[in-house]
Amino acid sequence: VKLNTNPAGANITINSKALKQKTPYQLENIKTGPIKVEYQKDSYHNWSSNFTVEGGVVTFADYALLIPKVIEPKQIDSSIQISGFISNNDNSKLFAVSDISSQINEVQRNFQLKKIVDLPPNASLKTPNKISESSTNDDGSAIISKAGYPDSKPVRFWVGVGSGSIVNIDEIAGSETKNLIISPKNFKEIFGVNSGQLVKLNVDSKNLTKLSISNINSLYIDKNYIYTLENLNPSSNGQFLVRYDFNGNGRYVLAQYPPSNTSWSIRSAKLNNIDYLSLLNPADGSLFVVKNDGQKITSSLVGIGVSNSEFSQSARFISFSQNNNLRTIDIEFIERFSKPVNSIVSIHWFTKFSIIKLMA
């Protein structure tokens, strides 16, 4: 049995019997059958899991991530006043937007900002004074942002991160097209919802195509599937969470939820070959987590009054703000960690073990 923790140096207990050795350690000549492995380290939460030892087979109990009992925040200062963050699906890239300078910047791993683009002025040469509804694609190669102007209606732009090129999306799709999401397959294609129907537009050809999926209330797309919340008929019966392939085929109903007039925030993640989805209803802050292991689908209500829900890169954790607390759930072990934090504007996982939060 291979035994290890991150960080190392934890005490080891096997079936309630403490070993003299600490992690990392390899235990040999152990009897076959079920065992319970426990790790304890000062200043960290305890970790435990059950395994089955088989003859001639290595049992791996060496992936334990120990969570500190006290997590200290570090303030990040910037000469640019940041008004919001944008992160891609696995949180490997993070961008910061600024209302004052109308800039989009990439947050580098040394916490320095690298300017990507300045959003353009309008016809009367007024620069944007508000940047909102920003999102990016899986690899962070393109960004969608909504620029507000002091003397005219807002405009949504597509930004190519590598080239700095800018395309006015509203000129192609119209302002009535909602839930804009950049395709994981082609960073120059955008999906959206127009009058409940799924549409796709191309920023090069400037073409808009209507697809067959309809009655959509909320939309999310990851690298594998299209996810929708679709209103039932009548809408008072609620809505289905439905999964499609990228051709709009293979319709698969995952769960049913109460009716809603607002667009829900949907996120996806995968851990140990299990698919997870989080669904956040902005009307009452109800947060649901859906688990699909290929054989059984379960949907659990995490809580209400929730905002700013985000999976970590590995999908091991989901963090959110609730009742002036920054909370984190360990998906695999359903452990909960909480720290009082007031005035959270947004939270984003930045590395495997760190979160950036924007404070009011």
For each residue, the residues with C-beta under 8 A, 3 or more apart:
1: 14 26 27 30 35 37 51 53 58 59 61
2: 24 26 58 59 60 61 62
3: 12 23 24 25 26 27 37 61 62
4: 8 23 24 25 61 62 63 64
5: 8 9 10 23 24 39 41 47 62 64 65 66
6: 64 65 66
7: 10 41 44 66
8: 4 5 22 23 24
9: 5 22 23 41
10: 5 7 22 23 39 40 41 44 47 64 66
11: 18 19 22 39 40 41
12: 3 18 19 21 22 23 25 37 38 39
13: 16 17 18 19 37 38 39 40
14: 1 17 19 27 30 35 36 37 38
15: 35 36
16: 13 36
17: 13 14
18: 11 12 13
19: 11 12 13 14 25 27
20:
21: 12 25
22: 8 9 10 11 12 25
23: 3 4 5 8 9 10 12 39 62 64
24: 2 3 4 5 8 62
25: 3 4 12 19 21 22
26: 1 2 3
27: 1 3 14 19 30
28:
29:
30: 1 14 27 35 53
31: 53
32: 53 54 55
33: 52 53
34: 50 51 52 53
35: 1 14 15 30 50 51 52 53 59
36: 14 15 16 48 49 50 51
37: 1 3 12 13 14 48 49 50 51 61
38: 12 13 14 46 47 48
39: 5 10 11 12 13 23 46 47 48 64 66
40: 10 11 13 44 46
41: 5 7 9 10 11 44 66
42:
43: 68 69 70
44: 7 10 40 41 66 67 68 69
45: 66 67 68 69 335 337
46: 38 39 40
47: 5 10 38 39 64 65 66
48: 36 37 38 39
49: 36 37 61 64 333
50: 34 35 36 37
51: 1 34 35 36 37 59 61
52: 33 34 35 59
53: 1 30 31 32 33 34 35 57 59
54: 32 57 59
55: 32
56:
57: 53 54
58: 1 2
59: 1 2 35 51 52 53 54
60: 2 63
61: 1 2 3 4 37 49 51 64
62: 2 3 4 5 23 24
63: 4 60
64: 4 5 6 10 23 39 47 49 61
65: 5 6 47 316
66: 5 6 7 10 39 41 44 45 47
67: 44 45 330 335 337
68: 43 44 45 71
69: 43 44 45
70: 43
71: 68 337 339
72:
73: 357
74:
75:
76: 111 356
77:
78: 81 82 96 113
79:
80: 96 98 100 101 103 105 113
81: 78 98 99 100 101
82: 78 85 96 97 98 358
83: 97 98 99 100 130 131
84: 96 97 131 132 134 345 346 358
85: 82 94 95 96 97 107 346 348 356 358
86: 94 95 96 97 104 134 135 136 143 145
87: 91 93 94 95 136 310 348 349
88: 91 92 93 136 137 138 139 140
89: 137 138 184 222 223 267 268
90: 138 313
91: 87 88 94 310 311 312 313 348 349 350
92: 88 140 313
93: 87 88 106 136 139 140
94: 85 86 87 91 106 107 348 350 356
95: 85 86 87 104 105 106 107 116 134 136 140 143
96: 78 80 82 84 85 86 104 105 106 107 113
97: 82 83 84 85 86 103 104 105 131 134 145
98: 80 81 82 83 101 102 103 105 131
99: 81 83 102 128 129 130 131
100: 80 81 83
101: 80 81 98 118
102: 98 99 118 119 127 128 129 131 147
103: 80 97 98 115 116 117 118 119
104: 86 95 96 97 115 116 117 119 131 134 143 145 159
105: 80 95 96 97 98 113 114 115 116
106: 93 94 95 96 113 114 116 140 161
107: 85 94 95 96 111 112 113 350 356
108: 111 112 113 114
109: 351
110:
111: 76 107 108
112: 107 108
113: 78 80 96 105 106 107 108
114: 105 106 108
115: 103 104 105 118
116: 95 103 104 105 106 143 159 161 164
117: 103 104 159 164 166
118: 101 102 103 115
119: 102 103 104 127 128 131 145 147 157 159 166
120: 147 157 166
121: 124 125 126 127 128
122: 125 126 149 151 152 155
123: 152
124: 121 151 152
125: 121 122
126: 121 122 129 149 150 151 152
127: 102 119 121 149
128: 99 102 119 121 131 147 148 149
129: 99 102 126 148 149 150
130: 83 99 147 148 154
131: 83 84 97 98 99 102 104 119 128 134 145 146 147 148
132: 84 145 146 148 154
133: 144 145 146 156
134: 84 86 95 97 104 131 143 144 145 146
135: 86 143 144 180 181 182
136: 86 87 88 93 95 140 142 143 144 161 182
137: 88 89 140 141 142 182 183 184 187
138: 88 89 90 184 222 223
139: 88 93 187
140: 88 92 93 95 106 136 137 143 161
141: 137 160 161 162 187
142: 136 137 158 159 160 161 182 187 188
143: 86 95 104 116 134 135 136 140 158 159 161
144: 133 134 135 136 156 157 158 159 169 180 182 190
145: 86 97 104 119 131 132 133 134 156 157 159
146: 131 132 133 134 154 155 156 157
147: 102 119 120 128 130 131 154 155 156 157
148: 128 129 130 131 132 154
149: 122 126 127 128 129 152 153 154 155
150: 126 129
151: 122 124 126
152: 122 123 124 126 149
153: 149 175
154: 130 132 146 147 148 149
155: 122 146 147 149 168 170
156: 133 144 145 146 147 168 169 170 175 180
157: 119 120 144 145 146 147 166 167 168 169
158: 142 143 144 166 167 169 182 190 203
159: 104 116 117 119 142 143 144 145 164 165 166
160: 141 142 163 164 165 166 187 188
161: 106 116 136 140 141 142 143 164
162: 141
163: 160
164: 116 117 159 160 161
165: 159 160
166: 117 119 120 157 158 159 160
167: 157 158 172 203
168: 155 156 157 171 172
169: 144 156 157 158 172 173 180 190 201 203
170: 155 156 173 174 175
171: 168 206
172: 167 168 169 201 203 206 207 208
173: 169 170 177 180 190 192 194 199 201 208
174: 170 177 194
175: 153 156 170
176: 194 195
177: 173 174 180 192 193 194 199 201
178: 192 193 194 263
179: 191 192 193 216 218 219 263
180: 135 144 156 169 173 177 190 191 192
181: 135 190 191 192 219 220 221
182: 135 136 137 142 144 158 187 189 190 191
183: 137 186 187 189 190 191 200 221
184: 89 137 138 221 222 223
185: 189 223 246
186: 183 189
187: 137 139 141 142 160 182 183
188: 142 160 202 203 204
189: 182 183 185 186 200 201 202 203
190: 144 158 169 173 180 181 182 183 200 201 202 203
191: 179 180 181 182 183 198 199 200 219 221 226
192: 173 177 178 179 180 181 198 199 200 201 219
193: 177 178 179 196 197 198 199 216 219
194: 173 174 176 177 178 197 199 210
195: 176
196: 193 214 215 216 217 231
197: 193 194 210 211 213 214 216
198: 191 192 193 210 211 212 213 214 216 219 226 228 248
199: 173 177 191 192 193 194 208 209 210 211
200: 183 189 190 191 192 208 209 211
201: 169 172 173 177 189 190 192 206 207 208 209
202: 188 189 190 205 206 207
203: 158 167 169 172 188 189 190 206
204: 188
205: 202
206: 171 172 201 202 203
207: 172 201 202
208: 172 173 199 200 201
209: 199 200 201
210: 194 197 198 199
211: 197 198 199 200 248
212: 198 248
213: 197 198 216 226 228 230 244 248
214: 196 197 198 230
215: 196 230 231 233
216: 179 193 196 197 198 213 219 228 229 230 231
217: 196 228 229 230 231 239 260 263 264
218: 179 228 229 263 264 265 266
219: 179 181 191 192 193 198 216 226 227 228 229 263 266
220: 181 226 227 228 266 267 268
221: 181 183 184 191 225 226 227
222: 89 138 184 225 227 268
223: 89 138 184 185
224:
225: 221 222 243 244 245 246 268
226: 191 198 213 219 220 221 243 244 245 246 248
227: 219 220 221 222 241 242 243 244 266 268 277
228: 198 213 216 217 218 219 220 241 242 244
229: 216 217 218 219 239 240 241 242 257 260 264 266 279
230: 213 214 215 216 217 239 240 242
231: 196 215 216 217 235 239 259
232: 235 237 238 239 240 259
233: 215 237
234: 237
235: 231 232 238 239 259
236: 259
237: 232 233 234 259
238: 232 235 256 257 258 259
239: 217 229 230 231 232 235 256 257 258 259 260
240: 229 230 232 253 254 255 256 257
241: 227 228 229 253 254 255 256 257 277 279 290
242: 227 228 229 230 251 252 253 254
243: 225 226 227 250 251 252 254
244: 213 225 226 227 228 247 248 249 250 251 252
245: 225 226 248 249 250
246: 185 225 226
247: 244
248: 198 211 212 213 226 244 245
249: 244 245
250: 243 244 245
251: 242 243 244
252: 242 243 244
253: 240 241 242 256
254: 240 241 242 243 277 290 292 297 299
255: 240 241 288 290 297 299
256: 238 239 240 241 253
257: 229 238 239 240 241 260 279 281 288
258: 238 239
259: 231 232 235 236 237 238 239
260: 217 229 239 257 264 281 283
261: 283
262: 281 282 283
263: 178 179 217 218 219 282
264: 217 218 229 260 279 280 281 282
265: 218 278 279 280 282 309
266: 218 219 220 227 229 277 278 279 280
267: 89 220 277 278 309 310 311
268: 89 220 222 225 227 275 276 277 278 311
269: 275 276 277 278 311 315 318 331
270: 273 274 275 276 315
271: 274 276 314 315 316 331 332
272: 332
273: 270 293 294
274: 270 271 291 292 293 294
275: 268 269 270 291 292 293
276: 268 269 270 271 289 290 291 292 311 315 318 331
277: 227 241 254 266 267 268 269 289 290 292
278: 265 266 267 268 269 287 288 289 290 309 311 318
279: 229 241 257 264 265 266 287 288 289 290
280: 264 265 266 285 286 287 288 306 307 309 320
281: 257 260 262 264 284 285 286 287
282: 262 263 264 265 285 307
283: 260 261 262
284: 281 304 305
285: 280 281 282 303 304 305 306 307 322
286: 280 281 301 303 304 306
287: 278 279 280 281 301 302 303 304 306 309 320
288: 255 257 278 279 280 299 300 301 302
289: 276 277 278 279 299 300 302 318 329 331
290: 241 254 255 276 277 278 279 297 298 299 300
291: 274 275 276 297 298 299 300
292: 254 274 275 276 277 296 297
293: 273 274 275 296
294: 273 274
295:
296: 292 293
297: 254 255 290 291 292
298: 290 291
299: 254 255 288 289 290 291
300: 288 289 290 291
301: 286 287 288 304
302: 287 288 289 306 318 320 329
303: 285 286 287 306 322
304: 284 285 286 287 301
305: 284 285 322 323
306: 280 285 286 287 302 303 309 320 321 322
307: 280 282 285 320 321 322 344
308: 319 320 321 344 346 347
309: 265 267 278 280 287 306 318 319 320
310: 87 91 267 318 319 320 347 348 349
311: 91 267 268 269 276 278 315 317 318 349
312: 91 315 316 317 318 319 349 352
313: 90 91 92 349 351 352
314: 271 317 352
315: 269 270 271 276 311 312 331
316: 65 271 312 330 331 332
317: 311 312 314 328 329 330 331 349
318: 269 276 278 289 302 309 310 311 312 328 329 331
319: 308 309 310 312 326 327 328 329 347 349 355
320: 280 287 302 306 307 308 309 310 327 347
321: 306 307 308 324 325 326 327 341 344 347
322: 285 303 305 306 307 325 327
323: 305
324: 321 340 341 342
325: 321 322 338 339 340 341
326: 319 321 338 339 340 341 344 347 355 357
327: 319 320 321 322 336 337 338 339
328: 317 318 319 336 337 338
329: 289 302 317 318 319 334 335 336 337
330: 67 316 317 333 334 335 336 337
331: 269 271 276 289 315 316 317 318 334
332: 271 272 316
333: 49 330
334: 329 330 331
335: 45 67 329 330
336: 327 328 329 330
337: 45 67 71 327 328 329 330
338: 325 326 327 328
339: 71 325 326 327
340: 324 325 326
341: 321 324 325 326 344 357 359
342: 324
343: 359 360
344: 307 308 321 326 341 347 357 358 359 360
345: 84 357 358 359 360
346: 84 85 308 357 358
347: 308 310 319 320 321 326 344 355 356 357 358
348: 85 87 91 94 310 355 356 357
349: 87 91 310 311 312 313 317 319 354 355
350: 91 94 107 354 355 356
351: 109 313 354
352: 312 313 314
353:
354: 349 350 351
355: 319 326 347 348 349 350
356: 76 85 94 107 347 348 350
357: 73 326 341 344 345 346 347 348
358: 82 84 85 344 345 346 347
359: 341 343 344 345
360: 343 344 345
